[in-house]
Amino acid sequence: MAPAVGSCLGYVSTERWVAGYLAAVNSGRVTVVGGGFAGCEAAWAAAHLGAEVTLYEMRPTVMTPAHSTHLLAELVCSNSFKSNDPESPPGQLKSEMVALGSVMIPSALRNSVPGGSALAVDREKYAAEVTSLIEGHPRIEVVRREWTPDLAKGEPTVIATGPLTSPSLSDWIASVTGEKHLYFYDAVSPTVMADTVDRSVVWEQSRYDKGEAAYLNCPMTKEEYERFVDALLAAEQVTPHDFEEGKYFEGCMPIEEIARRGRNSLSFGNFKPVGLTDPRTGRRPHAVIQLRPENREKTMYSLVACQTRMKWGAQAEVFRLVPGLESAEFVRFGVMHRNTYLDSPRLIDQNLRFGWRGGEEPFPLFFAGQITGVEGYVESGATGILAGINAFRASSSQPLVSPPRTTALGSLLAHVTNSEAKEFSPMNINWGLFPPLPDPPRDKAVRRKMQIELARRSFEDWAAAISFVPALR
Ligand SMILES: Cc1cc2nc3c(=O)[nH]c(=O)nc-3n(C[C@H](O)[C@H](O)[C@H](O)COP(=O)(O)OP(=O)(O)OC[C@H]3O[C@@H](n4cnc5c(N)ncnc54)[C@H](O)[C@@H]3O)c2cc1C
């Protein structure tokens, strides 16, 4: 039987949140574009706060290549909303969402199916319930048509059109952001937690010692390299969807394809060891995989030039053959897929508000969901809530808000809006996004418990300060 709302993860029910919210004043009108996870959450949040919301969803008139129904909040692939463990990053994010009045998480709990430690749902029942809640909301009008900028009415607008944003809207977004700031394809290398890399094997050095020693280097002997290539060539791969077939771009070829062209092509290419000396041997290794910090705090490192289409389980096995990565904890696996997303750190602020170029603001514009560079249903929904709250606040001349860096949502936003990486790439919620503790205990389990506790406390303080009823424990 599905667990009752509020009985899992210490979630608080939407009803309680609505009842507890201080009456909204001066509410205005808000447009939300896209009826996926982010758009539904944005519309729901803005409407509950008092805004009159128009939600545009182009399906079923115009379909995306991945959706197959007219339902809002359709799950295009897996039916999992990730971990249900309240002590995990996805669990904490879900708790924060519920405390902010989420529509999707309580509905997921009501429509859950056995999923082990994950919150899994009956996809049809789930999407049908969210659709009926949104369509039945007295302050939300659902308009089934593709939104194009000529429909803009000057009111705060949230664009939440996801990884498969319609081509004409993508063109418009590229025109207002600048083309180089809108991406259409992910080619992401795996990322590992810094504290799981074996520092007795890897060393810090940039090639030819140029600039700061920014990279960690994983050395491979000839034998280790051969073993790695054997495993790479034998590894199972993800089958791309029809609309993704054959989309390799020069410069982001999967490493297994490169290895297939010749066993030495990686040691002469992506993993070439030039300008690097292993301090343990005083010599240049046969090949090197470099790790680059993903954030300022150096809590995560991504494997440079390791884009791959290997299945996730295979990635863990293959990359753990690399010296220094034997015990690596992967916080993101490599993916290569169609994904429309913004170069958000250069475009939107921590309130998810877009900074129009040239100083003029035709209307307050917010982005939410996967198009901002978060990855996943839950992460998309979480940013949708914040965009909805802020669109409402913009419509009623109130200051915009954003949760503290120490919360799960704040950590996700820090990646999206403040990432240091030269090439911004999408990410799901994970331990590496949380800020390191000032005086961290050595024990990982204790450290992580403290991080979640800090997230809870800082979220509750923030929610109380902006008049939301904090989550029940
Ligand atoms: C093939 C594929 C498989 C995936 N598998 C998973 C998975 O297993 N697990 C996971 O967590 N994530 C998965 N994702 C990522 C997933 O899409 C996102 O996590 C999530 O759906 C993003 O939510 P969103 O609200 O940002 O976008 P969506 O859920 O995609 O919603 C966007 C909505 O906007 C609508 N829209 C687009 N353009 C317009 C327009 N101009 N006017 C009006 N409406 C418009 C679309 O029809 C759509 O309903 C997958 C993505 C793809 C493409």
PDBQT file of the ligand as one rigid body, heavy atoms in Angstrom, charges set to zero:
ROOT
HETATM    1  C1  LIG A 501      14.983  10.271 -23.227  1.00  0.00    +0.000 C 
HETATM    2  C2  LIG A 501      15.099  10.827 -21.850  1.00  0.00    +0.000 A 
HETATM    3  C3  LIG A 501      15.138   9.973 -20.753  1.00  0.00    +0.000 A 
HETATM    4  C4  LIG A 501      15.236  10.485 -19.449  1.00  0.00    +0.000 A 
HETATM    5  N1  LIG A 501      15.246   9.635 -18.387  1.00  0.00    +0.000 NA
HETATM    6  C5  LIG A 501      15.227  10.126 -17.119  1.00  0.00    +0.000 A 
HETATM    7  C6  LIG A 501      15.133   9.256 -15.978  1.00  0.00    +0.000 A 
HETATM    8  O1  LIG A 501      15.058   8.056 -16.112  1.00  0.00    +0.000 OA
HETATM    9  N2  LIG A 501      15.132   9.802 -14.735  1.00  0.00    +0.000 N 
HETATM   10  C7  LIG A 501      15.193  11.149 -14.547  1.00  0.00    +0.000 A 
HETATM   11  O2  LIG A 501      15.159  11.594 -13.383  1.00  0.00    +0.000 OA
HETATM   12  N3  LIG A 501      15.296  11.989 -15.600  1.00  0.00    +0.000 NA
HETATM   13  C8  LIG A 501      15.309  11.516 -16.873  1.00  0.00    +0.000 A 
HETATM   14  N4  LIG A 501      15.406  12.352 -17.958  1.00  0.00    +0.000 N 
HETATM   15  C9  LIG A 501      15.523  13.747 -17.715  1.00  0.00    +0.000 C 
HETATM   16  C10 LIG A 501      14.085  14.230 -17.564  1.00  0.00    +0.000 C 
HETATM   17  O3  LIG A 501      13.579  14.603 -18.796  1.00  0.00    +0.000 OA
HETATM   18  C11 LIG A 501      14.036  15.355 -16.619  1.00  0.00    +0.000 C 
HETATM   19  O4  LIG A 501      14.593  14.947 -15.412  1.00  0.00    +0.000 OA
HETATM   20  C12 LIG A 501      12.659  15.914 -16.342  1.00  0.00    +0.000 C 
HETATM   21  O5  LIG A 501      11.647  15.446 -17.173  1.00  0.00    +0.000 OA
HETATM   22  C13 LIG A 501      12.848  17.374 -16.517  1.00  0.00    +0.000 C 
HETATM   23  O6  LIG A 501      11.721  18.029 -16.062  1.00  0.00    +0.000 OA
HETATM   24  P1  LIG A 501      11.334  19.396 -16.748  1.00  0.00    +0.000 P 
HETATM   25  O7  LIG A 501      10.071  19.824 -16.121  1.00  0.00    +0.000 OA
HETATM   26  O8  LIG A 501      12.477  20.315 -16.736  1.00  0.00    +0.000 OA
HETATM   27  O9  LIG A 501      11.084  19.005 -18.279  1.00  0.00    +0.000 OA
HETATM   28  P2  LIG A 501       9.955  17.996 -18.912  1.00  0.00    +0.000 P 
HETATM   29  O10 LIG A 501       9.496  17.022 -17.909  1.00  0.00    +0.000 OA
HETATM   30  O11 LIG A 501      10.551  17.512 -20.159  1.00  0.00    +0.000 OA
HETATM   31  O12 LIG A 501       8.775  19.004 -19.211  1.00  0.00    +0.000 OA
HETATM   32  C14 LIG A 501       8.879  20.002 -20.179  1.00  0.00    +0.000 C 
HETATM   33  C15 LIG A 501       7.521  20.182 -20.810  1.00  0.00    +0.000 C 
HETATM   34  O13 LIG A 501       7.560  21.336 -21.639  1.00  0.00    +0.000 OA
HETATM   35  C16 LIG A 501       6.801  21.076 -22.804  1.00  0.00    +0.000 C 
HETATM   36  N5  LIG A 501       7.247  22.035 -23.827  1.00  0.00    +0.000 N 
HETATM   37  C17 LIG A 501       8.425  22.078 -24.504  1.00  0.00    +0.000 A 
HETATM   38  N6  LIG A 501       8.463  23.178 -25.302  1.00  0.00    +0.000 NA
HETATM   39  C18 LIG A 501       7.284  23.833 -25.115  1.00  0.00    +0.000 A 
HETATM   40  C19 LIG A 501       6.742  25.030 -25.640  1.00  0.00    +0.000 A 
HETATM   41  N7  LIG A 501       7.399  25.812 -26.514  1.00  0.00    +0.000 N 
HETATM   42  N8  LIG A 501       5.503  25.408 -25.244  1.00  0.00    +0.000 NA
HETATM   43  C20 LIG A 501       4.788  24.660 -24.358  1.00  0.00    +0.000 A 
HETATM   44  N9  LIG A 501       5.269  23.511 -23.834  1.00  0.00    +0.000 NA
HETATM   45  C21 LIG A 501       6.508  23.110 -24.193  1.00  0.00    +0.000 A 
HETATM   46  C22 LIG A 501       7.063  19.616 -23.092  1.00  0.00    +0.000 C 
HETATM   47  O14 LIG A 501       6.028  19.054 -23.857  1.00  0.00    +0.000 OA
HETATM   48  C23 LIG A 501       7.121  19.023 -21.686  1.00  0.00    +0.000 C 
HETATM   49  O15 LIG A 501       5.875  18.551 -21.257  1.00  0.00    +0.000 OA
HETATM   50  C24 LIG A 501      15.319  11.877 -19.261  1.00  0.00    +0.000 A 
HETATM   51  C25 LIG A 501      15.284  12.732 -20.364  1.00  0.00    +0.000 A 
HETATM   52  C26 LIG A 501      15.175  12.215 -21.650  1.00  0.00    +0.000 A 
HETATM   53  C27 LIG A 501      15.123  13.162 -22.810  1.00  0.00    +0.000 C 
ENDROOT
TORSDOF 0
